[in-house]
């Protein structure tokens, strides 16, 4: 080895050791000068804001009465109704906490040269008429066998949204009458 390489190696090791020691000594427990953290011994954990909302996460239902229908990130009636309404299509992605359902392409048996894809967005925890949004995509097969984007017939997305809302209201009614 050359002397310069050995000197550079030693210098690098000294710098690394000093940085490790310096970062390890940056906080001393009990030092009042460093007690600027948000959470300390006086933090009221019951009133703290969390990413899970006011009620936190509850996997076994809720004790308080709410209109969400469960412990999902979105309204469970809209979620279940969406899944049941589009159950004939293959599902590519389903995120219950984000409220997104993305289907794979589906070709109806009566028209194999046409295929559809749906994106369903559930927009909140309440069962409301504007709580669901559907995007519809359509493709047609051209003469060479390639799929080409095509226009979706007017009113297709609102019809799917109405079907989901009707099913969600029916599920909510069944749940309320069963109690």
Secondary structure, 3 states (H helix, E strand, C coil): CCHHHHHHHHHHHHHHHHHHHHHHCCCCCCCHHHCCCCCCCCCCHHHCCCCCCCCCCCCCCCCCCCCCCCCCCCCHHHHHHHHHHCCCCCEEEEECCCCEEEECCECCCCCCCEEEEEEEEECCCCCCCCCEEEEEEEEEECCCCCEEEECCCCCHHHHHHHHHHHHHHHHHHHHHHHC
